């Protein structure tokens, strides 16, 4: 560390305060004049102000604990956030923000992590002795991060295009159809269509055991909807499941092994003399999954039964699936490439911050 840097506590250079607006008592005003900053981010408006813009703010409790925000307009800090009001004679506001973004701030708790105000007040770090030096470092970081953010936007656009490419090709194949393709309802090509019910209470284990080996799948996307394990099998044939409610509505999965569906997870058991299992999944992904409610997207069995899909002759279905598998593999390869580029750009940011606060920038 250079000699013109000095070790100080955060309490020496800024006032540290908890956000004290409880939204169980005060609601967001969506057309309010001021920004509301919560532990989740800068995502609301409110009708009064507690802090000036450019006051570094920390998400201090929960899943996003440790994430920093730098509001660019006057705002109010909501409960579960911590603000750092800089002493302008000792620290430059954006230098403090970058420092806090870079630093490993002390967390407590495991299931529900949180950061203590007292721990922050006693947290030590090196600071350049002059505000001018701090501003010089900020200018260099701003320039570097501006270039990185521009590169990220371009990569994110490419990633979005790659994700949309497969869906576009998939829709094209099923809309153009081929020779001797016919439209059939899902009822006509499936032996069963039904929704899962309640989870078994007496025959259940969160983890797979010698007694409970059959997976329970719920109406969810995370972890393929795996809820736990049982010794009961509701579905024994290869099937397609559709998430029927929430943000993942329409998400499809193929289930080869026996399983137990719950929480309104929709199950389609195909008639393998009419349609290939994998073609059924691809065809469902072309459907315009409608919403039966204005607040929560929802799909029901009666809705599903009304859908018609183009079905090629059984002799052509394997070739169609192979073509779609190849297209999917190619687009996933592109997605992986672009995601790696995004990860590299984030690592570059960390590297630049590390050099900045080692006095090497």
C-alpha positions as CSV (number, residue, x, y, z in Angstrom):
1,X,0.0,0.0,0.0
2,X,1.3,3.5,-0.9
3,X,2.4,5.8,1.9
4,X,-0.3,8.4,1.0
5,X,-3.0,5.9,2.1
6,X,-4.2,5.7,5.7
7,X,-6.0,3.0,7.6
8,X,-9.4,4.2,8.9
9,X,-12.7,2.8,10.1
10,X,-15.9,3.5,8.2
11,X,-17.2,5.2,11.3
12,X,-14.3,7.7,11.0
13,X,-15.3,8.8,7.5
14,X,-19.1,8.6,7.3
15,X,-22.4,8.5,9.3
16,X,-23.9,5.0,9.1
17,X,-27.7,4.7,9.6
18,X,-30.4,2.1,9.3
19,X,-33.2,2.7,6.8
20,X,-36.2,3.2,9.1
21,X,-39.3,3.4,6.9
22,X,-41.4,0.3,7.5
23,X,-43.5,-0.5,4.4
24,X,-46.0,-2.4,6.5
25,X,-47.1,1.0,7.8
26,X,-46.1,3.3,4.9
27,X,-47.0,2.2,1.3
28,X,-45.1,3.1,-1.9
29,X,-46.6,6.0,-3.8
30,X,-46.1,4.9,-7.3
31,X,-46.1,8.5,-8.7
32,X,-44.1,9.9,-5.7
33,X,-41.5,12.5,-6.2
34,X,-38.7,10.6,-4.5
35,X,-37.0,7.2,-5.0
36,X,-37.5,4.5,-2.5
37,X,-34.5,2.2,-2.0
38,X,-35.2,-1.2,-0.4
39,X,-33.1,-4.2,0.2
40,X,-34.2,-5.5,-3.2
41,X,-33.0,-2.3,-5.0
42,X,-34.1,1.1,-6.3
43,X,-37.5,-0.2,-7.3
44,X,-40.2,2.2,-6.0
45,X,-41.4,5.8,-5.5
46,X,-42.4,7.5,-2.3
47,X,-43.7,11.0,-1.3
48,X,-41.0,12.1,1.0
49,X,-37.2,12.3,1.1
50,X,-34.7,11.3,3.8
51,X,-31.4,11.3,1.9
52,X,-29.6,13.2,-0.9
53,X,-28.6,11.5,-4.1
54,X,-25.2,9.9,-4.3
55,X,-25.4,8.5,-0.7
56,X,-24.1,4.9,-0.9
57,X,-26.8,2.4,0.3
58,X,-26.4,-1.2,1.3
59,X,-28.9,-4.1,1.2
60,X,-28.2,-5.4,4.8
61,X,-30.5,-8.4,5.3
62,X,-31.7,-11.3,3.2
63,X,-30.9,-12.9,-0.1
64,X,-29.2,-9.7,-1.5
65,X,-27.3,-8.9,1.6
66,X,-24.1,-7.1,0.8
67,X,-25.3,-5.6,-2.5
68,X,-24.5,-1.9,-2.9
69,X,-26.6,0.9,-4.5
70,X,-25.6,4.4,-5.5
71,X,-28.9,6.3,-6.0
72,X,-28.6,9.1,-8.6
73,X,-31.6,11.0,-7.2
74,X,-32.9,12.0,-3.8
75,X,-34.4,9.1,-2.0
76,X,-35.7,7.4,1.2
77,X,-34.1,4.3,2.6
78,X,-36.5,1.5,3.5
79,X,-36.1,-0.9,6.4
80,X,-33.3,-3.5,6.0
81,X,-31.0,-1.1,4.2
82,X,-28.1,0.9,5.6
83,X,-26.9,4.3,4.3
84,X,-23.4,5.7,4.4
85,X,-23.5,9.5,4.6
86,X,-19.9,10.6,3.8
87,X,-18.1,13.3,5.8
88,X,-17.2,15.4,2.7
89,X,-14.0,16.6,4.2
90,X,-12.7,13.0,4.5
91,X,-14.2,10.9,1.7
92,X,-15.6,11.4,-1.8
93,X,-19.1,9.8,-2.1
94,X,-18.5,7.6,-5.2
95,X,-15.0,6.5,-3.9
96,X,-16.9,5.3,-0.8
97,X,-19.4,3.5,-3.0
98,X,-16.7,1.8,-5.0
99,X,-14.8,0.8,-1.8
100,X,-17.9,-0.7,-0.3
101,X,-18.7,-2.6,-3.5
102,X,-15.2,-4.0,-3.5
103,X,-14.9,-4.9,0.2
104,X,-15.9,-8.1,1.8
105,X,-18.2,-6.6,4.4
106,X,-18.7,-8.7,7.6
107,X,-21.9,-10.8,7.5
108,X,-23.6,-12.7,10.3
109,X,-26.1,-15.5,10.2
110,X,-26.4,-18.4,7.8
111,X,-30.1,-19.0,6.8
112,X,-30.9,-15.2,7.0
113,X,-27.6,-13.3,6.5
114,X,-27.4,-9.8,7.8
115,X,-24.8,-7.0,8.3
116,X,-24.5,-5.3,11.6
117,X,-24.3,-1.5,11.8
118,X,-21.7,-1.7,14.6
119,X,-19.6,-4.1,12.6
120,X,-19.6,-1.6,9.7
121,X,-18.7,1.3,12.0
122,X,-15.6,-0.7,13.1
123,X,-14.7,-2.0,9.7
124,X,-11.2,-0.9,8.6
125,X,-9.9,0.0,5.2
126,X,-7.2,2.1,3.6
127,X,-8.2,5.5,2.2
128,X,-6.1,8.0,0.1
129,X,-5.2,10.9,2.3
130,X,-6.6,13.5,-0.1
131,X,-10.0,13.9,-1.7
132,X,-8.2,14.8,-4.9
133,X,-6.6,11.4,-5.1
134,X,-9.9,9.7,-4.4
135,X,-11.5,11.6,-7.2
136,X,-8.7,10.6,-9.6
137,X,-9.3,6.9,-8.8
138,X,-13.0,7.3,-9.3
139,X,-12.5,9.0,-12.7
140,X,-10.3,6.0,-13.8
141,X,-12.8,3.5,-12.5
142,X,-15.7,5.4,-14.2
143,X,-13.9,5.3,-17.5
144,X,-13.0,1.6,-17.2
145,X,-16.4,0.6,-16.1
146,X,-18.2,2.6,-18.8
147,X,-16.3,0.7,-21.4
148,X,-17.0,-2.6,-19.6
149,X,-20.7,-1.8,-19.3
150,X,-20.9,-1.0,-23.0
151,X,-19.3,-4.3,-23.8
152,X,-21.8,-6.0,-21.4
153,X,-24.8,-4.5,-23.2
154,X,-23.6,-5.8,-26.5
155,X,-23.0,-9.3,-25.1
156,X,-26.3,-9.3,-23.3
157,X,-28.0,-8.4,-26.6
158,X,-26.2,-11.3,-28.4
159,X,-27.2,-13.6,-25.5
160,X,-30.9,-12.5,-25.8
161,X,-30.7,-13.1,-29.6
162,X,-29.2,-16.5,-29.1
163,X,-32.0,-17.5,-26.7
164,X,-34.7,-16.2,-29.1
165,X,-33.1,-17.9,-32.1
166,X,-34.1,-21.5,-31.2
167,X,-37.7,-20.4,-30.3
168,X,-37.9,-18.6,-33.7
169,X,-36.7,-21.7,-35.6
170,X,-39.0,-23.9,-33.5
171,X,-42.1,-21.8,-34.3
172,X,-41.1,-21.6,-37.9
173,X,-41.0,-25.4,-38.3
174,X,-44.4,-26.0,-36.6
175,X,-46.1,-23.1,-38.4
176,X,-44.9,-24.1,-41.9
177,X,-45.6,-27.7,-41.2
178,X,-44.6,-30.4,-43.7
179,X,-46.2,-32.8,-46.1
180,X,-49.0,-34.9,-44.5
181,X,-48.9,-33.0,-41.2
182,X,-52.3,-32.9,-39.5
183,X,-53.6,-30.8,-36.6
184,X,-54.7,-32.7,-33.6
185,X,-55.8,-31.7,-30.1
186,X,-53.7,-32.7,-27.1
187,X,-56.6,-34.9,-26.0
188,X,-56.3,-36.9,-29.2
189,X,-52.6,-37.5,-28.9
190,X,-52.3,-38.1,-25.1
191,X,-53.5,-41.0,-23.0
192,X,-53.8,-38.8,-20.0
193,X,-53.8,-35.1,-19.1
194,X,-54.2,-34.2,-15.5
195,X,-52.9,-31.9,-12.8
196,X,-51.0,-32.9,-9.6
197,X,-52.7,-32.5,-6.2
198,X,-51.4,-32.3,-2.6
199,X,-48.0,-33.6,-1.6
200,X,-48.1,-36.9,0.3
201,X,-47.8,-36.3,4.1
202,X,-47.1,-39.7,5.5
203,X,-44.9,-41.0,2.7
204,X,-42.4,-38.3,2.1
205,X,-38.8,-37.4,2.6
206,X,-37.0,-34.2,1.5
207,X,-33.9,-36.3,0.5
208,X,-33.7,-39.6,-1.4
209,X,-33.5,-42.6,0.9
210,X,-33.6,-46.3,0.6
211,X,-37.4,-46.3,1.4
212,X,-38.3,-43.1,-0.6
213,X,-36.8,-43.2,-4.1
214,X,-39.6,-41.9,-6.3
215,X,-39.2,-38.1,-7.1
216,X,-42.0,-35.7,-6.3
217,X,-42.2,-32.8,-8.8
218,X,-44.0,-29.6,-8.0
219,X,-45.3,-26.7,-10.1
220,X,-41.9,-24.9,-10.2
221,X,-38.9,-24.2,-12.4
222,X,-36.0,-24.2,-9.9
223,X,-34.2,-27.6,-9.6
224,X,-36.6,-28.9,-12.3
225,X,-39.4,-28.7,-9.8
226,X,-38.0,-31.4,-7.5
227,X,-39.9,-31.2,-4.2
228,X,-38.8,-34.4,-2.4
229,X,-39.2,-38.2,-2.6
230,X,-41.9,-40.7,-1.8
231,X,-42.7,-44.4,-2.3
232,X,-45.8,-43.7,-4.3
233,X,-45.9,-43.5,-8.1
234,X,-48.7,-41.5,-9.8
235,X,-47.1,-41.5,-13.2
236,X,-45.3,-44.6,-14.5
237,X,-45.0,-43.8,-18.2
238,X,-42.6,-41.3,-19.9
239,X,-44.4,-37.9,-19.8
240,X,-44.2,-34.2,-20.3
241,X,-45.0,-31.8,-17.4
242,X,-46.0,-28.2,-17.7
243,X,-45.6,-25.6,-14.9
244,X,-49.1,-24.2,-14.7
245,X,-48.8,-21.1,-12.5
246,X,-46.5,-18.2,-11.6
247,X,-43.6,-16.7,-13.5
248,X,-42.6,-20.0,-15.0
249,X,-46.0,-20.8,-16.5
250,X,-45.5,-22.9,-19.6
251,X,-42.1,-24.3,-18.6
252,X,-41.9,-27.9,-19.9
253,X,-39.9,-30.9,-18.8
254,X,-39.6,-34.5,-19.9
255,X,-40.0,-37.1,-17.1
256,X,-38.8,-40.6,-18.1
257,X,-38.8,-42.3,-14.7
258,X,-41.9,-42.8,-12.5
259,X,-42.8,-39.8,-10.4
260,X,-45.5,-38.1,-8.2
261,X,-46.8,-34.7,-9.4
262,X,-48.1,-32.1,-7.0
263,X,-49.3,-28.5,-6.7
264,X,-51.2,-28.4,-10.0
265,X,-48.3,-29.5,-12.1
266,X,-49.9,-30.5,-15.4
267,X,-48.9,-33.9,-16.7
268,X,-49.3,-35.1,-20.3
269,X,-48.8,-38.8,-21.0
270,X,-48.5,-39.2,-24.8
271,X,-49.9,-42.0,-26.9
272,X,-46.6,-43.3,-28.3
273,X,-48.4,-44.7,-31.3
274,X,-49.4,-41.2,-32.3
275,X,-46.7,-38.9,-31.1
276,X,-43.0,-39.0,-30.1
277,X,-42.5,-37.9,-26.5
278,X,-39.8,-35.4,-27.4
279,X,-41.9,-34.0,-30.3
280,X,-44.7,-33.5,-27.9
281,X,-42.5,-31.3,-25.7
282,X,-41.2,-29.3,-28.6
283,X,-44.8,-28.7,-29.9
284,X,-46.0,-27.5,-26.5
285,X,-43.1,-24.9,-26.5
286,X,-44.7,-23.3,-29.6
287,X,-48.1,-22.8,-27.9
288,X,-49.2,-19.3,-26.8
289,X,-49.7,-20.2,-23.2
290,X,-52.6,-18.0,-22.1
291,X,-53.4,-16.5,-18.7
292,X,-56.7,-17.1,-17.1
293,X,-56.2,-14.4,-14.5
294,X,-55.1,-10.8,-14.6
295,X,-52.8,-11.0,-11.6
296,X,-51.2,-14.4,-11.7
297,X,-50.5,-16.3,-14.9
298,X,-52.3,-19.6,-14.8
299,X,-52.8,-22.6,-17.0
300,X,-55.5,-25.2,-16.4
301,X,-56.2,-28.7,-17.7
302,X,-59.4,-27.6,-19.5
303,X,-57.3,-24.9,-21.3
304,X,-54.6,-27.4,-22.3
305,X,-57.2,-29.8,-23.7
306,X,-58.4,-27.1,-26.2
307,X,-55.0,-26.6,-27.9
308,X,-54.3,-28.0,-31.4
309,X,-50.8,-28.8,-32.5
310,X,-49.4,-29.8,-35.9
311,X,-48.4,-33.5,-35.9
312,X,-46.3,-35.1,-38.7
313,X,-46.7,-38.8,-39.6
314,X,-45.0,-41.0,-37.0
315,X,-42.4,-42.1,-39.5
316,X,-41.2,-38.4,-39.8
317,X,-41.2,-37.5,-36.2
318,X,-37.8,-38.8,-35.3
319,X,-36.2,-36.8,-38.1
320,X,-38.0,-33.6,-36.9
321,X,-36.8,-34.2,-33.3
322,X,-33.2,-34.8,-34.5
323,X,-33.3,-31.5,-36.4
324,X,-34.7,-29.6,-33.4
325,X,-32.1,-31.3,-31.1
326,X,-29.3,-30.1,-33.4
327,X,-30.7,-26.5,-33.5
328,X,-31.1,-26.5,-29.7
329,X,-27.5,-27.7,-29.2
330,X,-26.2,-25.0,-31.5
331,X,-28.1,-22.2,-29.8
332,X,-27.1,-23.5,-26.3
333,X,-23.5,-23.4,-27.4
334,X,-23.9,-19.7,-28.4
335,X,-25.6,-19.0,-25.1
336,X,-22.8,-20.6,-23.2
337,X,-20.2,-18.6,-25.2
338,X,-21.9,-15.3,-24.5
339,X,-22.5,-16.1,-20.8
340,X,-18.8,-16.9,-20.5
341,X,-18.0,-13.5,-22.0
342,X,-20.3,-11.8,-19.4
343,X,-18.6,-13.7,-16.6
344,X,-15.2,-12.6,-17.9
345,X,-16.3,-8.9,-17.9
346,X,-17.5,-9.2,-14.3
347,X,-14.1,-10.7,-13.4
348,X,-12.4,-7.8,-15.1
349,X,-14.4,-5.4,-13.0
350,X,-13.3,-7.2,-9.8
351,X,-9.7,-7.1,-11.0
352,X,-9.8,-3.4,-11.7
353,X,-11.3,-2.7,-8.3
354,X,-8.7,-4.9,-6.6
355,X,-5.9,-2.8,-8.2
356,X,-7.6,0.5,-7.3
357,X,-7.8,-0.3,-3.6
358,X,-4.3,-1.8,-3.5
359,X,-3.1,1.6,-4.6
360,X,-2.0,0.3,-8.0
361,X,-4.4,2.2,-10.3
